[in-house]
Amino acid sequence: MQLNTLPSASICHRDPPAILMRTVPRGAWKQSRGYLTNFGLLCTVAIMALLFWGNSAQAISLAGSKTARIIPQEDVRRFIGIGPTTGQYVDAGRNVDLEGEAVELTFWHRRGSWNFTQSLGISYYQMDGSRAAAGETTTVDYSRLTLNGSLGYAFDLGFVDIHPQYMVGLGEGNFGYKNENGATQEIDISNAIMVTGPQLLLHFDFSKSYFFGIKIADYGNVGSVKFEDGDGEVQQNRVFMLTFGYRVQRSYSVFSKNRSHHSGIIDWFGY
C-alpha cells in the first residue's frame, strides 16, 4: 500500500479532554466498555418504553381531580457527558479494534409539544488501537470534533425519561495511520465529516433542577482516509456515556375533560 505523508492541521488533534479523562479510573472505562459489546440493550430499553407507555407521566392526573391532566409543553435542559467509546478500522487487508474516550456538551435539549425532542451540542471523540499480523504492525489513531443536532421522541415512565433520537454531526476528523513491515509508512490527515446514527438518552431527575443520565449510541460515517490504491474507514463507533445536567426551563399545559385549556409555568413537584 503506497501512502503519502501529509501534514496535519487538525483543530481536534490530539487530546483536548485528556486532563478530564485522567480524573476517572481507567478500569472504569474498561468495565463500562463491556456494555458496548451487546448493543441489544438499546433495543431492550426502547421496547420497555413502549410497553410502559400506557402508564406514561406524559399525562399526569392532578391531585384531587380525575379529569384535569398536565402535559409537558417545554422542558429545556443542559448537560455534559463523558464515557468510553469503541470502534473498528477497516481497509482491504486490515481490521483494527479501537478504544478511547468521548466528551459531549449538550447546551440545548428541548422536549416540546407532543413529546418531540430536539438537541444541539458539541462532542469530541478519540480512539486508538494497533494490530500485529502477517509480519506487520498497524497503528491507528483517530479523533473527531463535531457540532451535533438531534431529533427524537420522549417517553416518561415517572422515575426515568427515555429519549430515543437520531443524531447528525458535522465537523472535522483527524486520521493517523502507521504501518511497519520492514519499512515504515504513515499518514496524518484531517477532513470534513458528517457523523450519523441512533442514540438513546435516559434521564433520572433527583431534584427540581438537576438530573443524571445515561447515553448509548451507535454512529456511522465516522471517518475515512484515502490511499493511493484504496481507502480505509472507521466503523462501528459506539459509546456508553454518563451524563449530568440541569433543567433550564419548565412549561406545562393543563387539559380537562370538558376541553378547557390553560398554559403556563407549573411546579410539577408541588401539585
N, C-alpha and C positions, 0 to 999 in steps of 0.2 A: 504494500500500500504506500503510494507516494503522497507525502504530506508537505504542505507549505507552512513554514513558521511565520506567523503573523503577530504583530504587536498587539497588546491588549489595551483598550482604553475604557474598560468597563467601569460604570459608576457603582456596580454592586460587587466588585471584586476587591476584597476576598471574603472578609468576615466581619461586617459591621456589628452583629449582635454577639460577638464572641464573649465579651465580658459578662453579658447577661446569662449566656449559656452555662458559664462556669459556676454560677450560683446554684445550679441544680445538679445533684449527683449523676454521674454518667450511668451508674447502674439503673437509675430510674428510667432513663431513656431506653436502655436495652430491654428492661422488663416491659415497658409500655409498647415497644415495637412488636411484642408477641401478639397484641390485639390486632395488628395490621395484617397478620397472616390469614385472618378469616374475616374478610370484608362483608360476609353474610350478616354480621352484627348490624350493619346499616339497614339491611332489608328486614331483619327481625324487629328492630325498633319501629320502623315505619309501619309494619303490619300491626304491631301492638297499638300504635296510634290510631289506626283505622278501627280496630276492634273496640277501643275505648272512646271513640269519637262521640258516641251517643251520650256519654257522661261528661262531655267537654264543658269546661268552665267558660266556654265562649258565650253561653247564655246562663248567667248565674242568677238564681232567684233572689230577690231582695228579701231580707228578713221581714216576716210578718205579712208577706204578700205572695199569692200563688200565681199572679198574672204578670206583675212587673218584672222585667229582666234587664240585666246590664249586658251590653255588647261592646267590646273594645272598639274604639274608633281610631285611636292613635296611641301607640306605645313606642317611644323612641329611646334607644339605648346606645351606649358606647362601651366597648370592651377591648381588652388585649388578650392575646392567646400565645401560648408557647408549647412546643412539643416535638416529638420525634417524627421524622419523615423518611420514607424509603422509596427507592426507585430502581430502575434497571436500564443500563445502557446496552444497546443492541446495534450491531452492524453485521455485514455479510459473514464475518468469520469469528465474531466475539460476542460474549454476553457477560456483563459485569454487574454484580449486585451493588447497589449504592445505599448508604445510610447517612443521615445527617439530622439537622435541626431546622425548625421553622419558627418564625416570629410573625405575628399578624396584629395589626391595629385596625379595628373597625370603628370608624368615627361617626357612622350613621347607620343604624339598623332600625328600620321602621316597620312596625306591624300596624296596618291601617284597616280601613273598612273591609268587611268580608274576610278578614284574617289574612289578606295577602301581605307578603313581606318584601321589602327592598333593602339592600345593603350597599354601602360604599366603604372601601378600606384599602389598605396597603399591606403588602406582605413581602417577606424576604425568606427564601429557602436556600439552604446549602447542603449538598450531598457529595460524598466521595466514596471511592472503592477501588479495589485492584483485583487482578486475576492473573495467576501464573499457569500457563498451559502450553504444551507443544513447543517448549524451549523459548517462550517469550513471556514477558510481563507487561500487562496493560494496566495503566492507572488512569482513572477518570475523576475529574474534579469539576462539579457543576454548581453554579449559583444563579439565582434569578431574583429580580426585584420587579414587582408588578403592582399596578393600580387595578383594584377589583370592583366589579359590580355584580350583584346577585339578585335573583328574583325567586320567590317561593311562596309557601303557604305555612300557616301556623296551626298546630293542634295543641290545645290547652287541656292537660289532664289534671289540673289542680295543683299537684305537687311539682310538676315539671311541664315546661313548654317545649314542644318538639317542632322544629322548623326545618323541613326539607327544602333545599334550594338548588338552583343551578347557577354556577359562577362562571364569569368570563373575566379574565385578567389580561391587561395589556402592559407591556414593559420590555425589559431587557434581560437576556440570558447570557451568562458568561460560561464558555465551554473550554475546559482544559483537558487535553488528551496527551498521553505519553506512552509510547510503545518501545520496549527494549528487547531486541532479539539479535544481539551482537552489535548492531548499530542502534543509536537512539534517535527516534523520530517523535516529534511533538508538535502540537498546535495549540494556540491560545487565541480564541476569537470571541467576539461579542456580536450579538444580533438581536433584532426585534422579535418578540414572541407574542403569541396570543394563547393563553392557557385557558382550557375549558373543562368543565366536569361537574358532577353532582357533589353536594356536601350536605351534612346533617348536623344541626345545632340543637343541643339540649340545654335549656336554661332552668336553673333552680334558684328561685327567689328566697333569700333568707332575711330580708328586711324590705321596707317600703322602697328603698332606693338602690340596694346592692344585690348582686346575684353572682353565682359562679356557674360554670357550664363545661360542656364537652363538645368538641367538634371532631367529626370524622369525615374525611373527604377522599375522593379518588379522581385525580386530574389527568388529562391527556394533552397532547400538543405542547409538551413542556419545553422541549428544546432539541435542536438538531445541529449537526455540523456537516459541511460538505467537504469531501476529499476529492482528489483529482480523479480517482477511479471508483468512487462510491460515496456513501453517506452513512452517518450514524445518528441515532436519536435516543433520548431518554424516554422510557416508557414506564407505565405502572407507578406513577408518582402518587403515593398515599401519605396521609398524615393523620395522627391521633393527637389532639391538642386539648389542653386545659385552658379555660378562659375565665376571666374575672372582669366585672364591669359594673356600671351603674345606670339607672334609668334617668333620662333627661326630661321626659315629658310623659304624662298620662292623661288621656282624654277618652271619655266613655259616653255612650248613649243609653238612655233608658226607654224601653218599649213596654207597653202594656197590652192586654188582650183587646181592649177597645180601640186599639190603633193610635192612642195618644203617644206623643213622642217628645223627648226632651234631650238636649245635648249639652254637655258641659264637663268641667273637671270634677271628678268624683274620687274621693279617697276610698278605694275599694277594700281597704283593710278596716274601714270604720262603719260599714253598713250593717 
